[in-house]
Amino acid sequence: MKNKQTTKSILMNSFLVLAMLATASCEKDKIDPVAESPVIYSKQSAANEQAGMLVIDTRRVIAEAGNAFKLHNIGETGDSPADTDASSMRLFEDGVEIGPAHTNHDQIRRNGGGRFSHWQGELFFSSSDNSDPRTNGRTYTYQLHRQATSAAPGLGALIPLPLTGPIGYAAMNGMTTGGLGGPVVTVRSLNELRNALESAQRLIIRIQGNISGSGFLNVKSNKTIQGVAGSVIDGVGLLIYGANNIIIQNVTIRNVVGYSNIMIKEDAHHVWVDHCDLSSDRDHGWEYYDGLLDIGKRADFVSVSWNRFHDNHIPMLIGFDDRNTDDEGHLRVSVYNNYFYNVSERQPSVRFGTVHCFNNYHRNGSGYAVGATMNATVRTDNNYYENQKEPIKTNFNARPGYVSGTETNIYKNSGQNRITTSASSWTPPYSIRDLLNTANLLPSLIPASAGATLIL
């Protein structure tokens, strides 16, 4: 009898809770304070865990009205009457980003189509085709980039970028996940590395020890390449030729003669290069080592983050030649939180592409730092240029390019910008509100965190 009464009590309490959730009302201009239990999320898959995503448990989703559905207690406070653009949320349906965000709730109800609003700790959203997200069999995930962490001593309050997944272009038009879902293999020799990189299989490749050689290795699609602490690739470059969905992380590559340390080209797309250390030296001629990271020939949706580019004349080129006019509409690249030092120029140099450079620290450059030519569009946000002869330049090659955001940068002991075109009005197609650190923090923040500093 006691067990029956207990069961009956549990069922009655569950019914009351569901009734409260179903009748709760929340509009963008009025909130009913309802005390509720936190949302329970389904177990993270490996892919979502690395991408820094939370998976929505659709069992907790409630039909709101029209095309709108609601999820309570989502996490951060989100938008509010005082700040209707405060939320950093990005919402994905089966890995494809949907939106727009910050949408009025009436528009979500009427129009749907993936619109959503993260409003005072709750999510109001619609599926891309206005089907019921509880029954359409799709997976809904989200990211919140504003993650509180402790600041390093003397740095003040920092807004760190997440280390668990790319932001910027490599997270657009789908998410770059590399070899997630495939087996982990550890390689210790050049042949083992070559065989793993050229495999058609989805793989997470761990590099251990010192691997040396010459020339380059072809990287096939759906690979994550990670350097175990202390590992080095000496003399051998990585070529991403027409492949896609590739992550190169925590890898040290140095002294590649005749080739770039990493080259991304021929329609390659969705590539994330993160926390790598790329170098050669400046004792040889400019043609001896080539660059450190070159992107061209219609490559697209690339993010380059938290890397060290050093001791090289021409570290980073985006767009190989003035004659490659078919690069127009491609070469979309995000370059953020990188450390360029003891280099000559190309930090990066851009032809034709659309490139967002933010929170980079450029130190000791004997030529120009960021170059925009051949109608390229480059936005600079909160970068720090120190001891740079020409921080930003447009007046070289056959035609100039366009830049913006120059007033947000810090220029210390540096020459004048050489900008010959009017400021661009272009802004990146993703929110940067919660991604930027104050430029004056970069000389302390970037050297401490950039490069092959991850413990894998």
C-alpha positions in Angstrom: 0.0 0.0 0.0 2.8 2.4 0.9 4.5 1.8 -2.5 1.2 2.5 -4.3 0.7 5.7 -2.4 4.3 6.8 -3.1 3.8 6.1 -6.8 0.6 8.0 -6.9 2.2 11.0 -5.2 5.1 11.0 -7.7 2.7 10.9 -10.6 0.6 13.7 -9.2 3.7 15.9 -8.6 5.0 15.2 -12.1 1.6 16.1 -13.6 1.6 19.4 -11.6 5.1 20.3 -12.8 4.2 19.6 -16.5 1.0 21.6 -16.1 3.1 24.6 -14.8 5.5 24.3 -17.7 2.8 24.1 -20.3 0.9 27.1 -19.0 4.0 29.3 -18.3 4.1 32.4 -20.5 7.1 34.4 -21.6 7.2 37.2 -24.1 10.1 39.4 -25.2 8.5 42.4 -23.4 7.2 40.5 -20.3 8.5 37.6 -18.3 6.6 35.5 -15.7 9.0 34.4 -13.0 8.6 30.6 -12.7 10.8 28.5 -10.5 11.8 25.4 -12.4 14.4 22.6 -12.3 17.4 23.0 -14.5 17.2 21.6 -18.0 18.6 18.1 -18.3 20.8 17.6 -21.4 21.4 14.4 -23.2 24.8 12.8 -23.1 27.3 14.7 -25.2 28.7 13.1 -28.3 32.4 13.4 -28.9 31.8 15.7 -31.8 29.7 18.1 -29.8 32.0 17.9 -26.8 35.0 19.1 -28.9 32.9 21.8 -30.6 32.0 23.2 -27.2 28.3 22.5 -27.7 25.5 21.6 -25.4 22.9 19.2 -26.8 19.3 20.1 -26.2 17.2 17.3 -24.7 14.1 17.6 -26.8 12.1 15.8 -24.1 12.3 19.1 -22.2 11.1 21.2 -25.1 7.6 22.7 -24.8 5.3 23.8 -27.7 4.8 27.6 -27.2 2.6 29.0 -30.0 2.6 28.8 -33.7 6.0 27.7 -35.0 7.7 28.6 -31.6 9.0 26.1 -29.0 10.4 26.9 -25.6 13.2 25.6 -23.4 13.6 26.8 -19.8 16.8 27.5 -17.8 19.2 27.5 -20.8 22.2 28.9 -18.9 23.4 32.5 -19.3 20.9 35.3 -18.8 20.8 36.2 -22.6 19.0 39.2 -24.0 16.9 41.4 -21.8 14.9 44.7 -22.0 18.1 46.6 -21.0 20.2 44.9 -23.7 18.4 43.1 -26.6 21.6 42.0 -28.2 23.4 40.6 -25.2 23.2 36.9 -25.9 26.2 35.1 -27.5 24.2 32.0 -28.4 24.6 30.2 -31.7 22.0 27.5 -32.5 22.5 24.4 -34.7 20.2 21.9 -36.3 22.0 18.7 -37.2 25.3 20.6 -37.2 24.1 23.4 -39.5 23.7 26.9 -38.0 20.2 28.3 -38.0 18.8 31.8 -37.2 18.7 34.7 -37.1 19.2 35.1 -33.4 17.7 37.9 -31.2 14.4 37.5 -33.1 11.2 39.0 -31.8 9.0 36.2 -30.4 6.0 37.1 -32.5 8.2 36.6 -35.6 9.3 33.2 -34.3 5.7 32.2 -33.8 4.5 33.5 -37.2 7.5 32.9 -39.5 9.6 30.2 -37.8 12.3 29.1 -40.3 15.0 28.6 -37.7 14.6 32.0 -36.0 15.3 32.0 -32.3 15.7 34.2 -29.2 17.8 33.5 -26.1 15.8 35.7 -23.7 16.5 36.0 -20.0 17.7 32.5 -19.6 15.2 30.8 -21.9 15.3 29.7 -25.5 12.5 30.4 -27.9 13.2 28.8 -31.2 11.8 27.2 -34.4 13.1 24.4 -36.6 14.4 25.3 -40.1 11.3 23.9 -41.8 8.8 24.6 -39.0 8.5 20.9 -38.1 8.2 19.9 -34.5 11.8 19.6 -33.0 10.5 17.0 -30.5 9.6 14.6 -33.2 11.5 15.5 -36.4 14.5 13.3 -35.5 17.0 16.1 -35.6 19.7 17.1 -33.1 19.7 20.6 -31.7 22.9 22.0 -30.2 24.0 25.4 -29.1 27.2 27.3 -28.1 27.6 30.1 -25.6 30.9 31.9 -26.2 30.8 34.1 -23.1 32.4 31.7 -20.6 33.6 33.0 -17.3 37.2 32.1 -16.4 39.8 33.5 -14.1 42.0 36.1 -15.5 45.8 35.7 -15.2 47.4 37.9 -12.6 47.6 41.5 -13.7 45.5 41.0 -16.9 42.2 42.2 -15.5 38.9 40.7 -16.7 39.4 38.8 -19.9 36.8 37.4 -22.3 38.6 34.2 -23.5 37.9 32.4 -26.7 36.8 28.8 -26.3 39.6 26.2 -26.9 37.1 23.5 -27.7 36.0 24.4 -31.2 36.6 26.9 -34.0 34.8 30.2 -34.3 34.6 32.4 -37.3 34.5 31.0 -40.8 35.4 27.4 -39.9 32.2 27.3 -37.9 30.0 28.6 -40.7 28.0 26.8 -43.3 28.5 23.7 -41.1 30.9 23.0 -38.3 34.5 21.8 -38.7 34.8 18.6 -36.6 37.8 16.9 -38.2 38.2 13.2 -37.3 35.7 13.1 -34.5 33.8 9.8 -34.4 36.8 7.9 -35.9 39.5 5.9 -34.0 42.5 7.5 -32.4 45.9 6.4 -33.9 49.3 7.4 -32.6 52.1 7.8 -35.1 55.8 7.9 -34.4 57.4 7.8 -37.8 57.2 9.5 -41.1 55.7 6.5 -42.8 53.1 6.0 -40.1 52.1 9.7 -40.4 51.9 9.5 -44.2 49.7 6.4 -44.1 47.3 7.9 -41.5 47.0 11.3 -43.3 46.3 9.6 -46.7 43.8 7.2 -45.3 40.2 7.5 -46.5 39.1 6.8 -43.0 37.9 9.4 -40.5 40.8 9.6 -37.9 42.2 11.4 -34.9 45.9 11.3 -35.5 48.2 11.8 -32.5 51.9 12.7 -33.3 54.4 11.6 -30.8 58.1 12.3 -30.8 60.3 13.9 -33.5 59.3 13.1 -37.1 61.7 14.4 -39.7 62.0 14.3 -43.5 61.5 16.6 -46.5 58.8 17.6 -48.9 55.2 17.4 -48.0 52.4 15.0 -47.0 48.9 15.0 -48.4 46.1 15.3 -45.8 42.8 13.7 -46.8 39.3 14.8 -45.5 37.9 14.2 -42.0 41.1 14.3 -40.1 42.1 15.7 -36.7 45.9 16.0 -36.4 47.2 16.7 -32.9 50.7 17.0 -31.6 51.4 15.3 -28.2 53.3 17.7 -25.9 57.0 17.9 -27.1 56.4 16.5 -30.6 57.9 18.1 -33.7 57.5 17.7 -37.5 60.9 18.8 -38.8 61.3 19.5 -42.5 58.0 18.1 -43.7 55.0 20.2 -44.7 51.2 19.4 -44.7 49.3 19.9 -47.9 45.5 20.1 -47.8 44.6 19.8 -51.5 40.9 19.8 -52.2 40.1 18.1 -48.9 37.7 19.3 -46.2 36.8 19.0 -42.5 40.3 19.1 -41.1 41.7 20.2 -37.7 45.4 20.7 -37.2 46.0 21.4 -33.5 49.0 21.7 -31.1 51.4 20.7 -33.9 54.9 22.1 -34.2 56.3 22.2 -37.8 59.6 23.8 -38.6 62.2 24.2 -41.3 60.3 23.0 -44.3 62.5 23.8 -47.3 60.8 24.8 -50.6 57.3 24.4 -49.4 55.0 26.1 -46.8 54.7 24.4 -43.4 50.9 24.1 -44.1 49.2 24.8 -47.4 45.5 24.9 -48.0 44.3 25.1 -51.6 42.3 23.8 -54.6 38.8 24.2 -53.1 39.7 22.9 -49.7 37.2 24.0 -47.1 36.4 23.9 -43.4 39.9 23.8 -42.0 40.8 24.9 -38.5 44.5 25.5 -37.6 44.8 26.0 -33.9 47.6 26.3 -31.3 50.3 25.3 -33.7 54.0 26.5 -33.7 55.2 27.3 -37.2 58.7 28.5 -37.9 61.9 28.4 -40.0 64.6 31.1 -39.9 65.5 34.4 -41.6 69.1 33.5 -42.1 68.5 32.1 -45.6 67.0 33.9 -48.6 63.3 34.7 -48.9 62.7 31.8 -51.4 64.5 29.1 -49.4 61.7 28.3 -46.9 58.6 29.8 -48.5 55.8 30.6 -46.0 54.4 29.1 -42.9 50.7 28.9 -43.7 49.4 29.6 -47.2 45.8 29.6 -48.3 44.6 29.9 -52.0 43.0 28.5 -55.1 39.4 28.9 -53.9 40.0 27.5 -50.4 37.2 28.6 -48.1 35.8 28.6 -44.5 39.1 28.6 -42.7 39.9 29.6 -39.1 43.4 30.2 -37.8 43.7 30.7 -34.1 46.2 30.8 -31.2 49.2 30.0 -33.4 52.8 31.2 -33.2 54.2 32.3 -36.6 57.9 33.2 -36.1 61.3 33.5 -37.6 60.3 33.6 -41.3 60.2 36.2 -44.0 56.7 35.6 -45.4 54.6 33.7 -42.8 51.0 33.9 -44.1 49.7 34.4 -47.6 46.0 34.3 -48.5 45.6 34.4 -52.3 48.6 33.2 -54.3 48.7 35.4 -57.5 47.1 38.5 -59.0 45.9 36.3 -61.9 43.8 34.0 -59.6 40.6 36.0 -60.2 38.5 32.8 -59.5 39.4 33.3 -55.9 36.8 36.0 -55.7 33.9 34.8 -53.5 36.2 32.4 -51.7 39.1 32.7 -49.3 36.9 33.5 -46.3 39.2 33.3 -43.4 39.2 34.2 -39.7 42.6 35.0 -38.1 42.5 35.5 -34.4 44.6 35.4 -31.3 47.8 34.6 -33.1 51.3 35.7 -32.3 53.4 36.9 -35.2 57.0 37.8 -34.3 60.5 38.1 -35.9 59.0 38.0 -39.3 59.3 40.3 -42.4 55.8 40.7 -43.9 52.6 38.9 -44.7 50.9 38.7 -41.3 48.8 38.0 -43.5 48.9 39.3 -47.0 45.5 38.9 -48.7 44.4 38.9 -52.4 40.7 38.7 -53.4 39.6 37.2 -50.1 37.3 38.3 -47.2 39.4 38.1 -44.0 38.7 39.0 -40.4 41.8 39.6 -38.3 41.2 40.2 -34.6 43.1 40.0 -31.3 46.4 39.2 -33.0 49.8 40.4 -31.5 52.3 41.4 -34.2 55.8 42.1 -32.9 59.1 42.9 -34.6 58.2 43.0 -38.3 60.6 44.6 -40.8 58.0 45.1 -43.5 54.3 45.4 -43.6 52.1 43.4 -41.2 48.6 43.1 -42.7 48.3 43.6 -46.5 45.1 43.9 -48.5 45.4 43.9 -52.3 43.5 42.9 -55.4 40.1 44.0 -54.0 40.5 41.9 -50.9 38.5 43.0 -47.9 40.2 42.8 -44.5 38.6 43.9 -41.2 40.9 44.4 -38.3 39.6 44.4 -34.7 41.6 45.0 -31.5 45.0 43.9 -32.8 48.4 45.0 -31.3 51.2 46.1 -33.6 54.6 46.6 -31.9 57.8 47.5 -33.7 56.2 47.1 -37.1 57.5 49.1 -40.0 54.1 49.4 -41.7 51.2 47.8 -39.7 48.6 47.9 -42.5 49.2 48.4 -46.2 47.1 48.4 -49.4 49.4 50.1 -52.0 51.2 47.1 -53.6 50.5 44.5 -56.3 48.3 45.4 -59.3 45.3 46.8 -57.3 44.7 47.8 -53.7 42.3 46.2 -51.3 40.1 47.6 -48.6 40.4 47.6 -44.8 38.3 48.7 -41.8 38.6 48.8 -38.0 42.0 50.4 -38.0 41.0 52.7 -35.2 40.5 49.7 -32.8 44.1 48.6 -33.0 47.1 49.7 -30.9 50.3 50.8 -32.7 53.4 50.9 -30.5 56.8 52.0 -31.9 55.4 51.4 -35.4 55.3 53.3 -38.6 52.3 54.7 -40.4 49.6 52.6 -42.1 49.8 52.9 -45.9 46.1 52.7 -46.9 45.1 54.2 -50.2 41.4 53.2 -50.3 38.3 54.4 -48.4 37.4 52.4 -45.4 35.3 49.3 -46.0 31.8 49.0 -44.5 32.0 45.2 -44.4 31.5 43.4 -41.1 31.9 39.6 -40.5 28.7 37.5 -40.8 29.1 36.2 -37.3 28.8 38.1 -34.0 32.1 39.3 -32.5 30.5 41.1 -29.6 31.7 38.5 -27.0 34.8 37.4 -28.8 37.1 40.4 -28.5 39.7 41.0 -25.8 40.9 44.6 -25.2 43.9 45.2 -27.4 46.2 46.4 -24.6 45.9 43.0 -22.9 47.4 41.1 -25.9 51.2 41.5 -25.1 50.5 39.5 -21.9 47.8 37.2 -23.0 48.9 36.0 -26.4 52.6 34.9 -25.8 51.4 33.0 -22.7 48.7 31.0 -24.5 49.5 30.8 -28.2 51.5 28.0 -29.8 51.6 24.3 -29.0 50.7 24.9 -25.4 47.8 22.4 -25.1 48.2 19.2 -23.0 47.0 16.4 -25.2 
